[in-house]
């Protein structure tokens, strides 16, 4: 199990390393840790992408798509209320009809912009109107709404998609990509997995365990491991500790003692033995 967690820690840190010229940036916050009870610690896995704790918004939308373009939208797909009160005088039923038709056309233009861009998966930070959901479902487009800003930013780093605020300006160049987007049941919850991303600079670790205490302990252990690996990658030098210096000195002295005879050899060996007290004591304190 130690090897499994160590491998996850190393791979995740190496994946998010961002080289900018001579500058090496390792932002450990770009490693998303999701905890879910159920399964065993061996089920803990690294996802080359992001996990979103949401569900697909419409039952007619697909639950899984491969090799898709992804759009990140920071604007609502619904008719927004004005920020001020207004009074509209209606003099005929036709005016009401035209007013409602224009609202629907505004919504359709937003949906058309998404469809024409080529996006097959939409992550929206705001709300999505029921009508827009139905129109997108007909095009077999997956939509997830009310995604947290922090998750949107991680999705951007993982998929290389730009976060768009104006749908009219949405183009193919603004889209990101993922090898697989699917809704999966983890424990008792449905979650969206955006995985198989190409060289993502944000990744996710899904920690599984039988009970909450085990999962929490695994998270603490993994956080410690991530910090250690980050420090080594950032500054690849190691200072031996835990009695390692004393062990090496003892070894060298014992080898040296064999080249000297008489009482001097016994004295050197005795001193070498005394050095081993430090690592031995440390090992006993750790029940090793």
PyMOL commands that set and color helices and strands:
alter all, ss='L'
color gray80, all
select helices_A, chain A and resi 2-16+28-30+41-43+93-117+130-138+149-159+167-169+172-174+212-234+244-257+262-285
alter helices_A, ss='H'
color red, helices_A
select strands_A, chain A and resi 18-20+23-25+31-37+45-47+50-52+64-73+121-124+142-144+163-164+176-186+189-195+203-209
alter strands_A, ss='S'
color yellow, strands_A
deselect
rebuild
show_as cartoon
